[in-house]
Amino acid sequence: MARYLGSNCKLCRRENIKLYLKGERCYKKEKCSLETKPYAPGQHGKQQKQKKISDYGVQLREKQKVKRIYGVLEAQFRRYFDKASRSGGITGEALLQFLERRLDNVVYRSGFAGSRKEARQIVRHNHVTVNGRKVNIPSFSVKPGQFVQIAEKSRKIPRIVTSVETSEGRGIPEWLTVNKQAFQSEIKRMPERSDVDMNYDIQESLIVELYSK
């Protein structure tokens, strides 16, 4: 399966916002490239900051930002949008709901991983169960009433233990109930627009406008 193998810090610099792609490291200013190099990567990065961006450019950057936050490539992101547009609800909100319900995102939002990239690796390596069954597909879509849990043999892995211990600072969304002692998360309800992490200031209407052209 295709995946991004480049520098995560360059993605934050390109979008000019912290995407928290490297977990705890992103909270340390002295180690954040966006703090030391607050301009786009590349030879002409400093000049791009002074350029006026077109409406299309603004919409494109918003789409790229959301794709990078959730670690989704273009083809899969487009499929999520198509599903959202057929859902009968508000397309932008439905899109974010599909992304929030991804298993790798649930593992991250439950505090079992320091970043979504790390959560995806945890899922891929058979460390996660859903209702007692192993699931190693990061894009698996969870439903209300299901239980996501770290497999018993994996609960002593240092990175997972550290993530659980430091998860308080990131906060747990209201649509999840987390039992840290059992390394378990229950999906109480479907995520709502207000449950999406506000640190990213996502404007999903721009993505809808872009794909509607």
Sine and cosine of phi, psi and omega as CSV:
sin_phi,cos_phi,sin_psi,cos_psi,sin_omega,cos_omega
0.00,0.00,0.68,-0.73,-0.01,-1.00
-0.92,0.40,0.59,-0.81,0.06,-1.00
-0.43,-0.90,0.39,-0.92,-0.02,-1.00
-0.98,0.21,0.77,-0.64,-0.04,-1.00
-0.89,-0.46,0.08,1.00,-0.03,-1.00
-0.99,0.13,-0.21,-0.98,-0.03,-1.00
-0.97,0.25,0.80,-0.60,0.05,-1.00
-0.93,0.38,-0.58,0.82,-0.04,-1.00
-0.90,0.43,-0.55,0.83,0.01,-1.00
-0.92,0.40,-0.51,0.86,0.03,-1.00
-0.91,0.41,-0.67,0.74,0.04,-1.00
-0.90,0.44,-0.68,0.73,0.00,-1.00
-0.91,0.42,-0.60,0.80,0.00,-1.00
-0.91,0.40,-0.61,0.79,-0.02,-1.00
-1.00,0.00,-0.11,0.99,0.01,-1.00
0.84,0.55,0.63,0.77,0.05,-1.00
-0.39,-0.92,0.56,-0.83,0.04,-1.00
-0.94,0.34,0.85,-0.53,0.02,-1.00
-0.98,-0.18,-0.07,1.00,0.04,-1.00
0.80,0.60,0.74,0.67,-0.04,-1.00
-0.99,0.12,-0.23,0.97,-0.04,-1.00
-0.89,-0.45,0.40,0.92,0.10,-0.99
0.92,0.40,-0.70,-0.71,-0.10,-1.00
-0.86,0.51,-0.50,0.86,-0.01,-1.00
-0.84,0.53,-0.55,0.84,-0.06,-1.00
-0.93,0.36,-0.31,0.95,-0.01,-1.00
-1.00,0.07,-0.12,0.99,-0.01,-1.00
-0.98,-0.18,0.93,-0.36,-0.10,-0.99
-0.85,0.53,-0.63,0.78,-0.07,-1.00
-0.93,0.36,-0.28,0.96,-0.01,-1.00
-0.95,-0.31,0.07,1.00,-0.05,-1.00
-1.00,-0.10,0.86,-0.51,-0.01,-1.00
-0.91,0.42,-0.50,0.87,0.00,-1.00
-0.92,0.40,-0.48,0.88,0.03,-1.00
-0.97,0.25,-0.64,0.77,-0.06,-1.00
-1.00,0.05,-0.44,0.90,0.02,-1.00
-0.74,-0.67,0.97,0.26,-0.08,-1.00
-0.98,0.21,0.81,0.59,0.04,-1.00
-0.47,-0.89,0.27,-0.96,-0.06,-1.00
-0.90,0.43,0.51,-0.86,0.03,-1.00
-0.95,0.32,0.28,-0.96,0.03,-1.00
0.97,-0.24,0.19,-0.98,-0.08,-1.00
-0.87,0.50,-0.58,0.82,-0.07,-1.00
-0.95,-0.32,0.39,0.92,-0.06,-1.00
-0.84,0.55,-0.71,0.71,-0.04,-1.00
-0.91,0.40,-0.57,0.82,-0.02,-1.00
-0.94,0.33,-0.53,0.85,-0.05,-1.00
-0.89,0.45,-0.50,0.87,-0.03,-1.00
-0.91,0.42,-0.43,0.90,-0.05,-1.00
-1.00,0.00,-0.21,0.98,-0.03,-1.00
-0.97,0.25,0.55,-0.84,0.10,-1.00
-0.99,0.11,0.78,-0.63,-0.06,-1.00
-1.00,-0.06,0.70,-0.71,0.02,-1.00
-0.95,0.30,0.21,-0.98,0.04,-1.00
-0.86,0.51,-0.66,0.75,0.03,-1.00
-0.89,0.46,-0.66,0.75,0.01,-1.00
-0.88,0.47,-0.65,0.76,0.02,-1.00
-0.89,0.45,-0.69,0.72,0.01,-1.00
-0.91,0.42,-0.67,0.74,0.01,-1.00
-0.89,0.45,-0.69,0.73,-0.02,-1.00
-0.90,0.43,-0.59,0.81,0.02,-1.00
-0.91,0.41,-0.67,0.74,0.03,-1.00
-0.90,0.45,-0.71,0.70,0.00,-1.00
-0.88,0.47,-0.63,0.78,0.00,-1.00
-0.88,0.48,-0.75,0.66,-0.03,-1.00
-0.91,0.41,-0.65,0.76,0.06,-1.00
-0.84,0.55,-0.69,0.72,-0.07,-1.00
-0.96,0.27,-0.54,0.84,0.06,-1.00
-0.87,0.50,-0.73,0.69,-0.07,-1.00
-1.00,-0.05,-0.02,1.00,0.05,-1.00
0.92,0.38,0.62,0.78,-0.04,-1.00
-0.92,-0.39,0.69,-0.73,0.05,-1.00
-1.00,0.07,0.14,-0.99,-0.20,-0.98
-0.85,0.52,-0.75,0.66,-0.08,-1.00
-0.88,0.48,-0.69,0.72,-0.01,-1.00
-0.94,0.34,-0.63,0.78,0.03,-1.00
-0.88,0.48,-0.66,0.75,0.02,-1.00
-0.90,0.44,-0.61,0.80,0.04,-1.00
-0.91,0.42,-0.63,0.77,0.06,-1.00
-0.88,0.47,-0.66,0.75,0.00,-1.00
-0.90,0.43,-0.69,0.73,0.00,-1.00
-0.88,0.48,-0.66,0.76,0.05,-1.00
-0.90,0.44,-0.66,0.75,-0.01,-1.00
-0.90,0.44,-0.63,0.77,-0.02,-1.00
-0.93,0.36,-0.39,0.92,0.03,-1.00
-1.00,-0.10,0.00,1.00,-0.12,-0.99
-0.96,0.27,-0.34,0.94,0.00,-1.00
1.00,-0.03,-0.16,0.99,0.03,-1.00
-0.98,-0.19,-0.39,-0.92,0.06,-1.00
-0.98,0.22,0.88,-0.48,-0.17,-0.99
-0.83,0.56,-0.74,0.67,-0.04,-1.00
-0.88,0.48,-0.69,0.73,0.00,-1.00
-0.93,0.36,-0.61,0.79,0.03,-1.00
-0.90,0.44,-0.61,0.79,0.04,-1.00
-0.87,0.49,-0.75,0.67,0.00,-1.00
-0.91,0.42,-0.55,0.83,0.03,-1.00
-0.90,0.43,-0.69,0.73,0.05,-1.00
-0.87,0.49,-0.66,0.75,-0.01,-1.00
-0.93,0.37,-0.64,0.76,0.00,-1.00
-0.91,0.42,-0.51,0.86,-0.06,-1.00
-0.99,0.12,-0.02,1.00,0.09,-1.00
-0.87,0.48,0.62,-0.78,-0.05,-1.00
-0.88,0.48,-0.65,0.76,0.00,-1.00
-0.90,0.43,-0.58,0.82,0.05,-1.00
-0.93,0.38,-0.63,0.77,0.01,-1.00
-0.90,0.44,-0.66,0.75,0.04,-1.00
-0.88,0.47,-0.67,0.74,0.03,-1.00
-0.93,0.37,-0.74,0.67,-0.05,-1.00
-0.93,0.37,-0.38,0.93,0.05,-1.00
-0.99,0.16,-0.18,0.98,0.03,-1.00
1.00,-0.03,0.20,0.98,-0.02,-1.00
-1.00,0.07,-0.12,0.99,0.02,-1.00
-0.57,-0.82,0.47,-0.88,-0.04,-1.00
-0.99,0.17,-0.30,0.95,0.01,-1.00
-0.45,-0.89,0.25,-0.97,0.04,-1.00
-0.92,0.39,-0.54,0.84,0.04,-1.00
-0.90,0.44,-0.69,0.72,0.04,-1.00
-0.91,0.41,-0.63,0.78,0.03,-1.00
-0.88,0.47,-0.64,0.77,0.02,-1.00
-0.89,0.45,-0.63,0.78,0.03,-1.00
-0.93,0.38,-0.64,0.77,0.03,-1.00
-0.88,0.48,-0.68,0.73,0.03,-1.00
-0.91,0.42,-0.73,0.68,-0.03,-1.00
-0.86,0.52,-0.54,0.84,-0.07,-1.00
-1.00,-0.02,0.35,0.94,0.11,-0.99
0.89,0.45,0.58,0.81,0.02,-1.00
-0.99,-0.13,0.01,1.00,-0.12,-0.99
-0.83,-0.56,0.64,-0.77,0.10,-0.99
-0.85,-0.52,0.49,-0.87,0.11,-0.99
-0.85,-0.53,0.89,-0.45,-0.08,-1.00
0.80,0.60,0.63,0.77,0.08,-1.00
1.00,0.05,-0.12,0.99,0.00,-1.00
-0.95,-0.31,0.68,-0.73,0.02,-1.00
-0.92,0.40,0.72,-0.69,0.07,-1.00
-0.75,-0.66,0.84,-0.54,-0.03,-1.00
-0.89,-0.45,0.48,0.87,0.02,-1.00
-0.93,-0.36,0.96,-0.29,-0.05,-1.00
-0.83,0.56,-0.52,0.85,-0.05,-1.00
-1.00,0.08,0.03,1.00,0.03,-1.00
-0.80,0.60,0.75,-0.66,-0.07,-1.00
-0.99,-0.12,0.88,-0.47,-0.03,-1.00
-0.98,0.18,0.33,-0.95,-0.01,-1.00
-0.76,-0.65,0.40,-0.92,0.06,-1.00
-0.83,0.56,0.66,-0.75,0.00,-1.00
0.99,-0.10,-0.22,0.97,0.00,-1.00
-1.00,0.08,0.42,-0.91,0.02,-1.00
-0.90,-0.44,0.82,-0.57,0.07,-1.00
-0.97,-0.26,0.78,-0.62,-0.11,-0.99
-0.61,-0.79,0.56,-0.83,0.12,-0.99
-0.97,0.24,0.76,-0.65,-0.01,-1.00
-0.83,0.56,0.58,-0.81,-0.11,-0.99
-0.83,0.56,-0.65,0.76,-0.04,-1.00
-0.94,0.34,-0.24,0.97,-0.08,-1.00
-0.98,-0.19,0.00,1.00,-0.13,-0.99
-0.97,0.22,-0.08,1.00,0.04,-1.00
-0.96,-0.28,0.07,1.00,0.05,-1.00
-0.90,0.43,0.84,-0.55,-0.10,-1.00
-0.78,0.63,-0.69,0.72,-0.05,-1.00
-0.91,0.43,-0.62,0.79,0.01,-1.00
-0.93,0.36,-0.70,0.72,0.01,-1.00
-0.87,0.50,-0.71,0.70,0.00,-1.00
-0.89,0.46,-0.66,0.75,0.00,-1.00
-0.89,0.46,-0.67,0.74,0.02,-1.00
-0.91,0.42,-0.65,0.76,-0.03,-1.00
-0.93,0.38,-0.49,0.87,-0.06,-1.00
-0.97,-0.26,0.16,0.99,-0.09,-1.00
-0.96,0.29,-0.32,0.95,-0.04,-1.00
-0.84,0.54,-0.63,0.78,-0.04,-1.00
-0.90,0.43,-0.46,0.89,-0.03,-1.00
-1.00,0.09,-0.45,0.89,0.00,-1.00
1.00,0.09,0.53,-0.85,0.02,-1.00
-0.94,-0.35,0.79,-0.61,0.00,-1.00
-0.90,0.43,0.45,-0.89,-0.11,-0.99
-0.94,0.35,-0.29,0.96,-0.01,-1.00
-0.99,0.12,-0.02,1.00,0.05,-1.00
-0.86,-0.51,0.57,-0.82,0.15,-0.99
-0.88,-0.48,0.87,-0.49,-0.11,-0.99
-0.94,-0.33,0.75,-0.66,0.12,-0.99
-0.94,-0.33,0.98,-0.18,-0.10,-1.00
-0.90,0.43,-0.61,0.79,-0.04,-1.00
-0.89,0.45,-0.58,0.82,-0.02,-1.00
-1.00,-0.09,0.00,1.00,-0.05,-1.00
0.78,0.62,0.73,0.68,-0.10,-0.99
-0.75,-0.66,0.60,-0.80,0.04,-1.00
-0.78,-0.63,0.74,-0.68,0.04,-1.00
-0.96,-0.30,0.72,-0.70,0.07,-1.00
-1.00,0.08,0.97,-0.25,-0.07,-1.00
-0.97,0.26,-0.63,0.78,-0.07,-1.00
-0.37,-0.93,0.07,-1.00,0.07,-1.00
-0.95,0.33,0.62,-0.78,0.05,-1.00
-0.91,0.40,0.56,-0.83,0.03,-1.00
-0.93,-0.36,0.16,-0.99,-0.02,-1.00
-0.85,0.53,-0.61,0.79,-0.03,-1.00
-0.94,0.35,-0.22,0.98,-0.01,-1.00
-1.00,0.07,-0.21,0.98,0.00,-1.00
-0.94,0.34,0.66,-0.75,-0.05,-1.00
-0.82,0.57,0.87,-0.49,-0.06,-1.00
-0.96,0.26,-0.23,0.97,-0.01,-1.00
-0.87,0.49,-0.39,0.92,-0.11,-0.99
-1.00,-0.06,-0.24,0.97,0.01,-1.00
0.76,0.64,0.82,0.57,-0.04,-1.00
-0.96,0.27,0.73,-0.69,0.07,-1.00
-0.89,-0.45,0.99,0.11,-0.12,-0.99
-0.90,0.43,-0.38,0.93,0.00,-1.00
-0.89,0.46,-0.50,0.87,0.02,-1.00
-0.92,0.39,-0.57,0.82,0.02,-1.00
-0.94,0.35,-0.65,0.76,0.02,-1.00
-0.88,0.47,-0.69,0.72,0.02,-1.00
-0.88,0.48,-0.65,0.76,-0.02,-1.00
-0.90,0.44,-0.74,0.67,-0.04,-1.00
-0.97,0.24,-0.25,0.97,-0.04,-1.00
-1.00,0.05,-0.06,1.00,-0.04,-1.00
-0.96,0.27,0.00,0.00,0.00,0.00
